[in-house]
Amino acid sequence: MHIPGLDARKLLVFLNFKDQALKANTGLDLIKAKRLLSNYQHPSVSETLQPYEAAVYVLTN
């Protein structure tokens, strides 16, 4: 699938299949990452995923 404007960029996909919050320990600095997609209207701003949350980030250099 080609998404215009995403050439040569990396995507980070988070998926939480549990019914409780989950801390994602990526070791990456997500401060500059842009959230591209989420299934929550008000997603968390940290690396903690809400129950059954899915999120896709565009990573910047």
CHARMM-style PDB file with segment names, atoms N, HN, CA, C and O in Angstrom:
ATOM      1  N   MET     1       0.842  -1.170   0.000  1.00  0.00      PROA
ATOM      2  CA  MET     1       0.000   0.000   0.000  1.00  0.00      PROA
ATOM      3  C   MET     1       0.886   1.232   0.000  1.00  0.00      PROA
ATOM      4  O   MET     1       1.815   1.320   0.803  1.00  0.00      PROA
ATOM      5  N   HSD     2       0.626   2.164  -0.863  1.00  0.00      PROA
ATOM      6  HN  HSD     2      -0.129   2.092  -1.516  1.00  0.00      PROA
ATOM      7  CA  HSD     2       1.396   3.400  -0.942  1.00  0.00      PROA
ATOM      8  C   HSD     2       0.609   4.530  -0.293  1.00  0.00      PROA
ATOM      9  O   HSD     2      -0.544   4.782  -0.643  1.00  0.00      PROA
ATOM     10  N   ILE     3       1.246   5.205   0.655  1.00  0.00      PROA
ATOM     11  HN  ILE     3       2.182   5.000   0.939  1.00  0.00      PROA
ATOM     12  CA  ILE     3       0.630   6.364   1.299  1.00  0.00      PROA
ATOM     13  C   ILE     3       1.438   7.579   0.884  1.00  0.00      PROA
ATOM     14  O   ILE     3       2.615   7.673   1.233  1.00  0.00      PROA
ATOM     15  N   PRO     4       0.839   8.525   0.142  1.00  0.00      PROA
ATOM     16  CA  PRO     4       1.575   9.709  -0.304  1.00  0.00      PROA
ATOM     17  C   PRO     4       2.211  10.446   0.876  1.00  0.00      PROA
ATOM     18  O   PRO     4       1.584  10.630   1.919  1.00  0.00      PROA
ATOM     19  N   GLY     5       3.447  10.859   0.697  1.00  0.00      PROA
ATOM     20  HN  GLY     5       3.956  10.710  -0.150  1.00  0.00      PROA
ATOM     21  CA  GLY     5       4.160  11.610   1.726  1.00  0.00      PROA
ATOM     22  C   GLY     5       4.899  10.742   2.726  1.00  0.00      PROA
ATOM     23  O   GLY     5       5.596  11.271   3.592  1.00  0.00      PROA
ATOM     24  N   LEU     6       4.768   9.421   2.636  1.00  0.00      PROA
ATOM     25  HN  LEU     6       4.202   8.991   1.933  1.00  0.00      PROA
ATOM     26  CA  LEU     6       5.442   8.543   3.591  1.00  0.00      PROA
ATOM     27  C   LEU     6       6.628   7.816   2.987  1.00  0.00      PROA
ATOM     28  O   LEU     6       7.166   6.899   3.609  1.00  0.00      PROA
ATOM     29  N   ASP     7       7.044   8.197   1.802  1.00  0.00      PROA
ATOM     30  HN  ASP     7       6.607   8.942   1.297  1.00  0.00      PROA
ATOM     31  CA  ASP     7       8.192   7.550   1.175  1.00  0.00      PROA
ATOM     32  C   ASP     7       9.417   7.682   2.072  1.00  0.00      PROA
ATOM     33  O   ASP     7       9.707   8.765   2.579  1.00  0.00      PROA
ATOM     34  N   ALA     8      10.126   6.592   2.264  1.00  0.00      PROA
ATOM     35  HN  ALA     8       9.890   5.711   1.852  1.00  0.00      PROA
ATOM     36  CA  ALA     8      11.382   6.550   3.023  1.00  0.00      PROA
ATOM     37  C   ALA     8      11.205   6.932   4.496  1.00  0.00      PROA
ATOM     38  O   ALA     8      12.166   7.354   5.138  1.00  0.00      PROA
ATOM     39  N   ARG     9      10.009   6.793   5.030  1.00  0.00      PROA
ATOM     40  HN  ARG     9       9.228   6.451   4.508  1.00  0.00      PROA
ATOM     41  CA  ARG     9       9.792   7.018   6.458  1.00  0.00      PROA
ATOM     42  C   ARG     9       9.420   5.693   7.101  1.00  0.00      PROA
ATOM     43  O   ARG     9       9.001   4.751   6.428  1.00  0.00      PROA
ATOM     44  N   LYS    10       9.579   5.642   8.399  1.00  0.00      PROA
ATOM     45  HN  LYS    10       9.920   6.407   8.945  1.00  0.00      PROA
ATOM     46  CA  LYS    10       9.280   4.419   9.129  1.00  0.00      PROA
ATOM     47  C   LYS    10       8.009   4.585   9.943  1.00  0.00      PROA
ATOM     48  O   LYS    10       7.742   5.652  10.497  1.00  0.00      PROA
ATOM     49  N   LEU    11       7.238   3.524  10.006  1.00  0.00      PROA
ATOM     50  HN  LEU    11       7.455   2.658   9.556  1.00  0.00      PROA
ATOM     51  CA  LEU    11       6.027   3.494  10.807  1.00  0.00      PROA
ATOM     52  C   LEU    11       6.250   2.577  12.002  1.00  0.00      PROA
ATOM     53  O   LEU    11       6.929   1.556  11.899  1.00  0.00      PROA
ATOM     54  N   LEU    12       5.672   2.952  13.130  1.00  0.00      PROA
ATOM     55  HN  LEU    12       5.120   3.781  13.214  1.00  0.00      PROA
ATOM     56  CA  LEU    12       5.715   2.127  14.326  1.00  0.00      PROA
ATOM     57  C   LEU    12       4.273   1.783  14.668  1.00  0.00      PROA
ATOM     58  O   LEU    12       3.440   2.676  14.825  1.00  0.00      PROA
ATOM     59  N   VAL    13       3.978   0.507  14.783  1.00  0.00      PROA
ATOM     60  HN  VAL    13       4.655  -0.219  14.655  1.00  0.00      PROA
ATOM     61  CA  VAL    13       2.619   0.045  15.049  1.00  0.00      PROA
ATOM     62  C   VAL    13       2.549  -0.545  16.450  1.00  0.00      PROA
ATOM     63  O   VAL    13       3.320  -1.443  16.792  1.00  0.00      PROA
ATOM     64  N   PHE    14       1.628  -0.041  17.256  1.00  0.00      PROA
ATOM     65  HN  PHE    14       1.002   0.688  16.979  1.00  0.00      PROA
ATOM     66  CA  PHE    14       1.369  -0.558  18.595  1.00  0.00      PROA
ATOM     67  C   PHE    14       0.022  -1.267  18.583  1.00  0.00      PROA
ATOM     68  O   PHE    14      -0.955  -0.740  18.051  1.00  0.00      PROA
ATOM     69  N   LEU    15      -0.032  -2.454  19.164  1.00  0.00      PROA
ATOM     70  HN  LEU    15       0.762  -2.882  19.596  1.00  0.00      PROA
ATOM     71  CA  LEU    15      -1.287  -3.191  19.296  1.00  0.00      PROA
ATOM     72  C   LEU    15      -1.362  -3.777  20.700  1.00  0.00      PROA
ATOM     73  O   LEU    15      -0.459  -4.498  21.126  1.00  0.00      PROA
ATOM     74  N   ASN    16      -2.424  -3.471  21.410  1.00  0.00      PROA
ATOM     75  HN  ASN    16      -3.158  -2.886  21.065  1.00  0.00      PROA
ATOM     76  CA  ASN    16      -2.640  -4.037  22.736  1.00  0.00      PROA
ATOM     77  C   ASN    16      -3.875  -4.928  22.665  1.00  0.00      PROA
ATOM     78  O   ASN    16      -4.990  -4.431  22.511  1.00  0.00      PROA
ATOM     79  N   PHE    17      -3.687  -6.218  22.774  1.00  0.00      PROA
ATOM     80  HN  PHE    17      -2.781  -6.622  22.899  1.00  0.00      PROA
ATOM     81  CA  PHE    17      -4.782  -7.182  22.702  1.00  0.00      PROA
ATOM     82  C   PHE    17      -5.319  -7.565  24.082  1.00  0.00      PROA
ATOM     83  O   PHE    17      -6.103  -8.506  24.206  1.00  0.00      PROA
ATOM     84  N   LYS    18      -4.904  -6.847  25.099  1.00  0.00      PROA
ATOM     85  HN  LYS    18      -4.268  -6.083  24.998  1.00  0.00      PROA
ATOM     86  CA  LYS    18      -5.323  -7.164  26.473  1.00  0.00      PROA
ATOM     87  C   LYS    18      -6.434  -6.224  26.946  1.00  0.00      PROA
ATOM     88  O   LYS    18      -6.639  -5.147  26.386  1.00  0.00      PROA
ATOM     89  N   ASP    19      -7.148  -6.658  27.993  1.00  0.00      PROA
ATOM     90  HN  ASP    19      -6.981  -7.532  28.449  1.00  0.00      PROA
ATOM     91  CA  ASP    19      -8.239  -5.855  28.547  1.00  0.00      PROA
ATOM     92  C   ASP    19      -7.769  -4.909  29.648  1.00  0.00      PROA
ATOM     93  O   ASP    19      -8.575  -4.405  30.430  1.00  0.00      PROA
ATOM     94  N   GLN    20      -6.468  -4.673  29.701  1.00  0.00      PROA
ATOM     95  HN  GLN    20      -5.813  -5.082  29.066  1.00  0.00      PROA
ATOM     96  CA  GLN    20      -5.892  -3.741  30.672  1.00  0.00      PROA
ATOM     97  C   GLN    20      -4.808  -2.917  29.990  1.00  0.00      PROA
ATOM     98  O   GLN    20      -4.294  -3.295  28.938  1.00  0.00      PROA
ATOM     99  N   ALA    21      -4.470  -1.791  30.602  1.00  0.00      PROA
ATOM    100  HN  ALA    21      -4.888  -1.484  31.457  1.00  0.00      PROA
ATOM    101  CA  ALA    21      -3.434  -0.919  30.034  1.00  0.00      PROA
ATOM    102  C   ALA    21      -2.106  -1.660  29.974  1.00  0.00      PROA
ATOM    103  O   ALA    21      -1.836  -2.546  30.785  1.00  0.00      PROA
ATOM    104  N   LEU    22      -1.285  -1.286  29.006  1.00  0.00      PROA
ATOM    105  HN  LEU    22      -1.504  -0.566  28.347  1.00  0.00      PROA
ATOM    106  CA  LEU    22      -0.005  -1.958  28.776  1.00  0.00      PROA
ATOM    107  C   LEU    22       1.058  -0.924  28.441  1.00  0.00      PROA
ATOM    108  O   LEU    22       0.851  -0.072  27.577  1.00  0.00      PROA
ATOM    109  N   LYS    23       2.193  -0.996  29.121  1.00  0.00      PROA
ATOM    110  HN  LYS    23       2.362  -1.688  29.823  1.00  0.00      PROA
ATOM    111  CA  LYS    23       3.324  -0.106  28.851  1.00  0.00      PROA
ATOM    112  C   LYS    23       4.168  -0.695  27.733  1.00  0.00      PROA
ATOM    113  O   LYS    23       4.609  -1.842  27.816  1.00  0.00      PROA
ATOM    114  N   ALA    24       4.390   0.088  26.694  1.00  0.00      PROA
ATOM    115  HN  ALA    24       4.031   1.019  26.627  1.00  0.00      PROA
ATOM    116  CA  ALA    24       5.224  -0.337  25.570  1.00  0.00      PROA
ATOM    117  C   ALA    24       6.620   0.233  25.776  1.00  0.00      PROA
ATOM    118  O   ALA    24       6.798   1.451  25.774  1.00  0.00      PROA
ATOM    119  N   ASN    25       7.593  -0.619  25.950  1.00  0.00      PROA
ATOM    120  HN  ASN    25       7.448  -1.609  25.951  1.00  0.00      PROA
ATOM    121  CA  ASN    25       8.975  -0.196  26.164  1.00  0.00      PROA
ATOM    122  C   ASN    25       9.732  -0.320  24.843  1.00  0.00      PROA
ATOM    123  O   ASN    25      10.307  -1.368  24.546  1.00  0.00      PROA
ATOM    124  N   THR    26       9.729   0.748  24.057  1.00  0.00      PROA
ATOM    125  HN  THR    26       9.262   1.599  24.298  1.00  0.00      PROA
ATOM    126  CA  THR    26      10.354   0.699  22.739  1.00  0.00      PROA
ATOM    127  C   THR    26      11.807   1.125  22.760  1.00  0.00      PROA
ATOM    128  O   THR    26      12.592   0.691  21.917  1.00  0.00      PROA
ATOM    129  N   GLY    27      12.176   1.966  23.709  1.00  0.00      PROA
ATOM    130  HN  GLY    27      11.538   2.318  24.394  1.00  0.00      PROA
ATOM    131  CA  GLY    27      13.519   2.519  23.718  1.00  0.00      PROA
ATOM    132  C   GLY    27      13.673   3.651  22.712  1.00  0.00      PROA
ATOM    133  O   GLY    27      14.769   4.180  22.525  1.00  0.00      PROA
ATOM    134  N   LEU    28      12.573   4.020  22.065  1.00  0.00      PROA
ATOM    135  HN  LEU    28      11.683   3.590  22.217  1.00  0.00      PROA
ATOM    136  CA  LEU    28      12.598   5.102  21.074  1.00  0.00      PROA
ATOM    137  C   LEU    28      12.060   6.390  21.682  1.00  0.00      PROA
ATOM    138  O   LEU    28      11.235   6.356  22.595  1.00  0.00      PROA
ATOM    139  N   ASP    29      12.524   7.512  21.178  1.00  0.00      PROA
ATOM    140  HN  ASP    29      13.194   7.539  20.436  1.00  0.00      PROA
ATOM    141  CA  ASP    29      12.004   8.816  21.590  1.00  0.00      PROA
ATOM    142  C   ASP    29      10.798   9.141  20.708  1.00  0.00      PROA
ATOM    143  O   ASP    29      10.953   9.474  19.533  1.00  0.00      PROA
ATOM    144  N   LEU    30       9.607   9.042  21.277  1.00  0.00      PROA
ATOM    145  HN  LEU    30       9.481   8.772  22.231  1.00  0.00      PROA
ATOM    146  CA  LEU    30       8.381   9.260  20.505  1.00  0.00      PROA
ATOM    147  C   LEU    30       7.855  10.687  20.600  1.00  0.00      PROA
ATOM    148  O   LEU    30       6.753  10.977  20.134  1.00  0.00      PROA
ATOM    149  N   ILE    31       8.638  11.578  21.201  1.00  0.00      PROA
ATOM    150  HN  ILE    31       9.533  11.343  21.579  1.00  0.00      PROA
ATOM    151  CA  ILE    31       8.215  12.968  21.349  1.00  0.00      PROA
ATOM    152  C   ILE    31       7.934  13.598  19.984  1.00  0.00      PROA
ATOM    153  O   ILE    31       6.949  14.320  19.828  1.00  0.00      PROA
ATOM    154  N   LYS    32       8.784  13.332  19.004  1.00  0.00      PROA
ATOM    155  HN  LYS    32       9.583  12.745  19.131  1.00  0.00      PROA
ATOM    156  CA  LYS    32       8.617  13.924  17.680  1.00  0.00      PROA
ATOM    157  C   LYS    32       7.775  13.063  16.736  1.00  0.00      PROA
ATOM    158  O   LYS    32       7.472  13.483  15.620  1.00  0.00      PROA
ATOM    159  N   ALA    33       7.402  11.874  17.175  1.00  0.00      PROA
ATOM    160  HN  ALA    33       7.648  11.532  18.082  1.00  0.00      PROA
ATOM    161  CA  ALA    33       6.602  10.991  16.321  1.00  0.00      PROA
ATOM    162  C   ALA    33       5.188  11.555  16.177  1.00  0.00      PROA
ATOM    163  O   ALA    33       4.640  12.151  17.105  1.00  0.00      PROA
ATOM    164  N   LYS    34       4.625  11.355  15.010  1.00  0.00      PROA
ATOM    165  HN  LYS    34       5.070  10.872  14.257  1.00  0.00      PROA
ATOM    166  CA  LYS    34       3.275  11.847  14.741  1.00  0.00      PROA
ATOM    167  C   LYS    34       2.325  10.656  14.709  1.00  0.00      PROA
ATOM    168  O   LYS    34       2.564   9.674  14.006  1.00  0.00      PROA
ATOM    169  N   ARG    35       1.255  10.754  15.473  1.00  0.00      PROA
ATOM    170  HN  ARG    35       1.061  11.552  16.045  1.00  0.00      PROA
ATOM    171  CA  ARG    35       0.254   9.682  15.480  1.00  0.00      PROA
ATOM    172  C   ARG    35      -0.547   9.777  14.187  1.00  0.00      PROA
ATOM    173  O   ARG    35      -1.181  10.795  13.907  1.00  0.00      PROA
ATOM    174  N   LEU    36      -0.508   8.717  13.416  1.00  0.00      PROA
ATOM    175  HN  LEU    36       0.007   7.890  13.643  1.00  0.00      PROA
ATOM    176  CA  LEU    36      -1.183   8.670  12.125  1.00  0.00      PROA
ATOM    177  C   LEU    36      -2.584   8.088  12.255  1.00  0.00      PROA
ATOM    178  O   LEU    36      -3.507   8.515  11.562  1.00  0.00      PROA
ATOM    179  N   LEU    37      -2.739   7.110  13.144  1.00  0.00      PROA
ATOM    180  HN  LEU    37      -1.989   6.763  13.707  1.00  0.00      PROA
ATOM    181  CA  LEU    37      -4.005   6.396  13.253  1.00  0.00      PROA
ATOM    182  C   LEU    37      -4.149   5.820  14.651  1.00  0.00      PROA
ATOM    183  O   LEU    37      -3.171   5.364  15.244  1.00  0.00      PROA
ATOM    184  N   SER    38      -5.362   5.839  15.175  1.00  0.00      PROA
ATOM    185  HN  SER    38      -6.156   6.209  14.694  1.00  0.00      PROA
ATOM    186  CA  SER    38      -5.647   5.239  16.476  1.00  0.00      PROA
ATOM    187  C   SER    38      -7.118   4.869  16.532  1.00  0.00      PROA
ATOM    188  O   SER    38      -7.943   5.484  15.857  1.00  0.00      PROA
ATOM    189  N   ASN    39      -7.449   3.868  17.332  1.00  0.00      PROA
ATOM    190  HN  ASN    39      -6.779   3.367  17.881  1.00  0.00      PROA
ATOM    191  CA  ASN    39      -8.845   3.501  17.493  1.00  0.00      PROA
ATOM    192  C   ASN    39      -9.480   4.160  18.710  1.00  0.00      PROA
ATOM    193  O   ASN    39     -10.635   3.877  19.026  1.00  0.00      PROA
ATOM    194  N   TYR    40      -8.755   5.025  19.395  1.00  0.00      PROA
ATOM    195  HN  TYR    40      -7.816   5.255  19.138  1.00  0.00      PROA
ATOM    196  CA  TYR    40      -9.291   5.795  20.510  1.00  0.00      PROA
ATOM    197  C   TYR    40      -9.417   7.259  20.082  1.00  0.00      PROA
ATOM    198  O   TYR    40      -8.526   7.803  19.429  1.00  0.00      PROA
ATOM    199  N   GLN    41     -10.529   7.886  20.456  1.00  0.00      PROA
ATOM    200  HN  GLN    41     -11.253   7.444  20.987  1.00  0.00      PROA
ATOM    201  CA  GLN    41     -10.717   9.292  20.105  1.00  0.00      PROA
ATOM    202  C   GLN    41      -9.709  10.175  20.837  1.00  0.00      PROA
ATOM    203  O   GLN    41      -9.212  11.153  20.278  1.00  0.00      PROA
ATOM    204  N   HSD    42      -9.410   9.829  22.089  1.00  0.00      PROA
ATOM    205  HN  HSD    42      -9.814   9.034  22.543  1.00  0.00      PROA
ATOM    206  CA  HSD    42      -8.436  10.568  22.894  1.00  0.00      PROA
ATOM    207  C   HSD    42      -7.356   9.593  23.340  1.00  0.00      PROA
ATOM    208  O   HSD    42      -7.370   9.132  24.481  1.00  0.00      PROA
ATOM    209  N   PRO    43      -6.425   9.276  22.453  1.00  0.00      PROA
ATOM    210  CA  PRO    43      -5.387   8.301  22.796  1.00  0.00      PROA
ATOM    211  C   PRO    43      -4.432   8.839  23.851  1.00  0.00      PROA
ATOM    212  O   PRO    43      -4.309  10.050  24.036  1.00  0.00      PROA
ATOM    213  N   SER    44      -3.766   7.936  24.531  1.00  0.00      PROA
ATOM    214  HN  SER    44      -3.866   6.952  24.381  1.00  0.00      PROA
ATOM    215  CA  SER    44      -2.783   8.334  25.531  1.00  0.00      PROA
ATOM    216  C   SER    44      -1.603   9.011  24.840  1.00  0.00      PROA
ATOM    217  O   SER    44      -1.322   8.754  23.669  1.00  0.00      PROA
ATOM    218  N   VAL    45      -0.927   9.868  25.569  1.00  0.00      PROA
ATOM    219  HN  VAL    45      -1.154  10.077  26.520  1.00  0.00      PROA
ATOM    220  CA  VAL    45       0.216  10.594  24.999  1.00  0.00      PROA
ATOM    221  C   VAL    45       1.539   9.966  25.410  1.00  0.00      PROA
ATOM    222  O   VAL    45       2.603  10.438  25.009  1.00  0.00      PROA
ATOM    223  N   SER    46       1.479   8.922  26.196  1.00  0.00      PROA
ATOM    224  HN  SER    46       0.614   8.539  26.522  1.00  0.00      PROA
ATOM    225  CA  SER    46       2.698   8.234  26.606  1.00  0.00      PROA
ATOM    226  C   SER    46       2.797   6.917  25.853  1.00  0.00      PROA
ATOM    227  O   SER    46       2.034   6.669  24.919  1.00  0.00      PROA
ATOM    228  N   GLU    47       3.726   6.086  26.256  1.00  0.00      PROA
ATOM    229  HN  GLU    47       4.345   6.288  27.015  1.00  0.00      PROA
ATOM    230  CA  GLU    47       3.877   4.775  25.634  1.00  0.00      PROA
ATOM    231  C   GLU    47       2.971   3.740  26.300  1.00  0.00      PROA
ATOM    232  O   GLU    47       3.145   2.541  26.079  1.00  0.00      PROA
ATOM    233  N   THR    48       2.012   4.180  27.107  1.00  0.00      PROA
ATOM    234  HN  THR    48       1.871   5.154  27.286  1.00  0.00      PROA
ATOM    235  CA  THR    48       1.060   3.273  27.727  1.00  0.00      PROA
ATOM    236  C   THR    48      -0.165   3.168  26.839  1.00  0.00      PROA
ATOM    237  O   THR    48      -0.818   4.167  26.537  1.00  0.00      PROA
ATOM    238  N   LEU    49      -0.468   1.956  26.427  1.00  0.00      PROA
ATOM    239  HN  LEU    49       0.063   1.144  26.672  1.00  0.00      PROA
ATOM    240  CA  LEU    49      -1.622   1.722  25.561  1.00  0.00      PROA
ATOM    241  C   LEU    49      -2.835   1.377  26.402  1.00  0.00      PROA
ATOM    242  O   LEU    49      -2.737   0.619  27.368  1.00  0.00      PROA
ATOM    243  N   GLN    50      -3.965   1.928  26.038  1.00  0.00      PROA
ATOM    244  HN  GLN    50      -4.044   2.544  25.254  1.00  0.00      PROA
ATOM    245  CA  GLN    50      -5.216   1.626  26.709  1.00  0.00      PROA
ATOM    246  C   GLN    50      -5.686   0.235  26.286  1.00  0.00      PROA
ATOM    247  O   GLN    50      -5.191  -0.307  25.298  1.00  0.00      PROA
ATOM    248  N   PRO    51      -6.642  -0.354  27.024  1.00  0.00      PROA
ATOM    249  CA  PRO    51      -7.126  -1.684  26.643  1.00  0.00      PROA
ATOM    250  C   PRO    51      -7.584  -1.723  25.186  1.00  0.00      PROA
ATOM    251  O   PRO    51      -8.353  -0.871  24.742  1.00  0.00      PROA
ATOM    252  N   TYR    52      -7.107  -2.711  24.462  1.00  0.00      PROA
ATOM    253  HN  TYR    52      -6.482  -3.404  24.823  1.00  0.00      PROA
ATOM    254  CA  TYR    52      -7.449  -2.947  23.053  1.00  0.00      PROA
ATOM    255  C   TYR    52      -7.100  -1.776  22.136  1.00  0.00      PROA
ATOM    256  O   TYR    52      -7.704  -1.613  21.076  1.00  0.00      PROA
ATOM    257  N   GLU    53      -6.137  -0.972  22.538  1.00  0.00      PROA
ATOM    258  HN  GLU    53      -5.646  -1.104  23.399  1.00  0.00      PROA
ATOM    259  CA  GLU    53      -5.744   0.173  21.707  1.00  0.00      PROA
ATOM    260  C   GLU    53      -4.805  -0.263  20.585  1.00  0.00      PROA
ATOM    261  O   GLU    53      -3.935  -1.115  20.762  1.00  0.00      PROA
ATOM    262  N   ALA    54      -5.012   0.343  19.448  1.00  0.00      PROA
ATOM    263  HN  ALA    54      -5.719   1.035  19.303  1.00  0.00      PROA
ATOM    264  CA  ALA    54      -4.116   0.192  18.297  1.00  0.00      PROA
ATOM    265  C   ALA    54      -3.702   1.593  17.876  1.00  0.00      PROA
ATOM    266  O   ALA    54      -4.535   2.496  17.802  1.00  0.00      PROA
ATOM    267  N   ALA    55      -2.417   1.774  17.602  1.00  0.00      PROA
ATOM    268  HN  ALA    55      -1.740   1.040  17.663  1.00  0.00      PROA
ATOM    269  CA  ALA    55      -1.922   3.088  17.201  1.00  0.00      PROA
ATOM    270  C   ALA    55      -0.787   2.924  16.216  1.00  0.00      PROA
ATOM    271  O   ALA    55       0.030   2.010  16.328  1.00  0.00      PROA
ATOM    272  N   VAL    56      -0.748   3.831  15.241  1.00  0.00      PROA
ATOM    273  HN  VAL    56      -1.412   4.574  15.150  1.00  0.00      PROA
ATOM    274  CA  VAL    56       0.303   3.843  14.242  1.00  0.00      PROA
ATOM    275  C   VAL    56       0.974   5.208  14.297  1.00  0.00      PROA
ATOM    276  O   VAL    56       0.301   6.237  14.239  1.00  0.00      PROA
ATOM    277  N   TYR    57       2.290   5.218  14.408  1.00  0.00      PROA
ATOM    278  HN  TYR    57       2.837   4.382  14.455  1.00  0.00      PROA
ATOM    279  CA  TYR    57       3.072   6.451  14.458  1.00  0.00      PROA
ATOM    280  C   TYR    57       3.974   6.539  13.233  1.00  0.00      PROA
ATOM    281  O   TYR    57       4.447   5.525  12.721  1.00  0.00      PROA
ATOM    282  N   VAL    58       4.203   7.761  12.775  1.00  0.00      PROA
ATOM    283  HN  VAL    58       3.818   8.585  13.191  1.00  0.00      PROA
ATOM    284  CA  VAL    58       5.217   8.039  11.756  1.00  0.00      PROA
ATOM    285  C   VAL    58       6.440   8.528  12.524  1.00  0.00      PROA
ATOM    286  O   VAL    58       6.364   9.507  13.266  1.00  0.00      PROA
ATOM    287  N   LEU    59       7.564   7.844  12.343  1.00  0.00      PROA
ATOM    288  HN  LEU    59       7.626   7.049  11.740  1.00  0.00      PROA
ATOM    289  CA  LEU    59       8.801   8.225  13.033  1.00  0.00      PROA
ATOM    290  C   LEU    59       9.559   9.240  12.189  1.00  0.00      PROA
ATOM    291  O   LEU    59       9.639   9.131  10.965  1.00  0.00      PROA
ATOM    292  N   THR    60      10.109  10.224  12.878  1.00  0.00      PROA
ATOM    293  HN  THR    60      10.044  10.313  13.872  1.00  0.00      PROA
ATOM    294  CA  THR    60      10.924  11.228  12.193  1.00  0.00      PROA
ATOM    295  C   THR    60      12.368  11.041  12.621  1.00  0.00      PROA
ATOM    296  O   THR    60      12.649  10.418  13.645  1.00  0.00      PROA
ATOM    297  N   ASN    61      13.275  11.583  11.835  1.00  0.00      PROA
ATOM    298  HN  ASN    61      13.048  12.090  11.004  1.00  0.00      PROA
ATOM    299  CA  ASN    61      14.708  11.449  12.134  1.00  0.00      PROA
ATOM    300  C   ASN    61      15.149  12.410  13.187  1.00  0.00      PROA
ATOM    301  OT1 ASN    61      16.323  12.427  13.555  1.00  0.00      PROA
TER     302      ASN     61
END
